[in-house]
Each structure stands twice: as structure tokens, then as C-alpha cells.
Amino acid sequence: MNTLMQVTLFSDDFISLSEFYRDIFDLNENEDLRSDVFRGYMAGECMVGFSALAAYEMLGLEPRKVGEGDQTALTFSIGSKEELDLAVAEAMSKGASLIKEPFTTYYHWYLAVLRDPDGNGFRIACTSP
């Protein structure tokens, strides 16, 4: 079976952005991969990577264009509604903005939608509220 091993966010201040997610979701850094252009944190079996903008050129990728809308949204799983509410409050205290208050989806998840300090959309979900 093929599995997702990593997702990466690119940021002008990738260290601060990585610490934002590390602190809210208690992620462990894979320090073997730490460099002047990258930080990687494990979220279960998948690594969440944070790259400096210089990595666009290193990888041959095009930088995203401002105003083109959301292209990705990371979703982090939380164990309970109470923990989700606490994570939302912590994220907002660290510079996140709330897009959609926590609500119960049609597929019965308790979910909040936010933007991190760089403006990336992300979701926090409790799949068994």
C-alpha cells in the first residue's frame, strides 16, 4: 500500500511557522532533517515539512501567487471536542485567525477552520465527538 509521507508548507519565516504548528499540536521534530531551509515535524506517520522560500528554486517549483485562493488545507486530528476548542484558542493566541467556528459536519466530525499566521488554511477535526 502506498502512503503519504510528507506535506510541506513554504514560508518566508518557515521557522516561526513550524513552531506555530509544533506548539499547538505537540509535534516532534525530525532533527536529522533540520537545515537552514527546512524543519520537519512528525504528525503520526506523516511528516509536516516547513521550507524556506529558497526551496522553491531548489525543487524547481513555482511559488504560489498571492490572491489565487487556497490550494491546500492541512487537517489535524484531535481526540475530543474539548481538546479541539482548546487548540483553536491556542492557535488564535499565537496569531491564527478563525475562518469557521467549530461545528458538526454532515459527516459527523467536529471541525474548525483557521488560517495560520502565514495565511494558510488549516482544519482541526475531532472525528468521534
LOKESE-855163 format. One line per 10 residues: number of its first residue (from 0); for each residue x, y, z of C-alpha. Coordinates in Angstrom, 2 decimals, decimal comma, padded with zeros to 5 digits. Example, Ala and Ser with C-alpha at 12.3 -4.5 7.8 and 13.67 -1.06 7.14 Angstrom:
% residues 2
0) 012,30/-004,50/007,80  013,67/-001,06/007,14
% end
This chain:
% residues 129
0) 000,00/000,00/000,00  001,24/003,49/-000,83  001,11/006,06/001,95  001,50/009,81/002,23  004,87/010,51/003,85  005,11/014,31/003,87  003,30/017,55/003,18  005,22/020,82/003,02  004,34/024,46/003,60  006,63/027,12/002,15
10) 007,12/030,30/004,16  009,27/033,39/004,32  009,51/032,73/008,08  009,40/028,92/007,99  010,93/028,54/011,46  008,20/030,60/013,17  005,53/028,82/011,14  006,94/025,41/012,12  006,96/026,42/015,79  003,33/027,58/015,49
20) 002,22/024,09/014,43  004,67/022,34/016,79  003,30/024,18/019,81  -000,40/023,76/019,03  -000,28/020,09/018,03  002,66/018,93/020,20  004,61/017,69/017,17  008,05/016,09/017,46  010,78/017,44/015,20  012,79/015,11/012,99
30) 016,05/016,87/013,88  018,07/014,79/011,40  016,44/016,80/008,60  016,87/020,25/010,18  018,67/022,71/007,89  018,84/026,40/007,11  015,88/025,94/004,72  013,79/023,17/006,35  012,13/021,92/009,54  010,13/018,67/009,67
40) 007,70/017,51/012,36  006,01/014,14/012,64  002,21/014,05/012,77  001,59/010,34/013,14  003,09/008,57/010,14  003,20/011,73/008,01  005,77/014,49/008,28  004,70/018,11/008,08  007,56/019,99/006,47  008,24/023,71/006,56
50) 010,53/025,08/003,86  012,11/028,46/003,24  011,07/030,20/000,03  014,53/029,38/-001,36  013,35/025,76/-001,59  011,02/026,65/-004,49  014,03/027,16/-006,75  015,92/024,20/-005,27  012,96/021,94/-006,14  012,13/023,54/-009,48
60) 008,68/024,60/-008,24  006,76/027,79/-008,96  005,99/029,98/-005,93  002,30/030,35/-005,19  000,78/033,58/-006,38  -000,88/035,90/-003,89  -004,63/036,10/-004,39  -005,05/032,78/-006,17  -007,07/031,29/-003,33  -006,50/028,28/-001,14
70) -004,82/025,34/-002,79  -004,31/023,12/000,26  -005,61/022,76/003,80  -003,87/020,59/006,35  -006,20/018,74/008,72  -005,03/017,77/012,20  -006,94/015,21/014,28  -007,78/015,99/017,92  -009,14/013,49/020,45  -012,15/015,38/021,84
80) -014,35/018,42/021,33  -012,85/019,99/024,45  -009,29/019,48/023,15  -010,32/020,94/019,80  -011,75/024,05/021,45  -008,51/024,46/023,44  -006,39/024,01/020,30  -008,44/026,67/018,48  -007,94/029,10/021,36  -004,21/028,40/021,47
90) -003,87/028,80/017,70  -005,65/032,14/017,83  -003,45/033,31/020,72  -000,43/032,54/018,50  -001,68/034,56/015,53  -004,16/032,29/013,73  -007,45/033,69/012,50  -010,72/031,80/012,70  -012,43/031,18/009,37  -015,24/028,96/010,64
100) -016,21/028,39/014,27  -016,19/024,76/015,43  -019,24/022,97/014,03  -020,52/019,46/013,38  -020,17/018,48/009,73  -022,60/016,42/007,70  -020,16/013,50/008,13  -020,39/013,93/011,93  -016,96/015,39/012,62  -016,50/018,34/014,97
110) -014,39/020,71/012,87  -012,87/024,20/012,98  -011,26/026,03/010,06  -008,49/028,57/010,62  -005,65/030,43/008,91  -002,14/030,19/010,30  -000,02/033,36/010,69  001,12/032,99/007,04  -002,48/032,81/005,79  -002,57/029,07/005,02
120) -005,93/027,44/005,67  -005,93/024,51/008,09  -008,53/022,43/009,85  -008,73/020,83/013,27  -011,04/017,82/013,44  -012,46/015,54/016,09  -013,71/012,50/014,19  -015,55/010,96/017,15  -017,18/013,83/019,05
% end
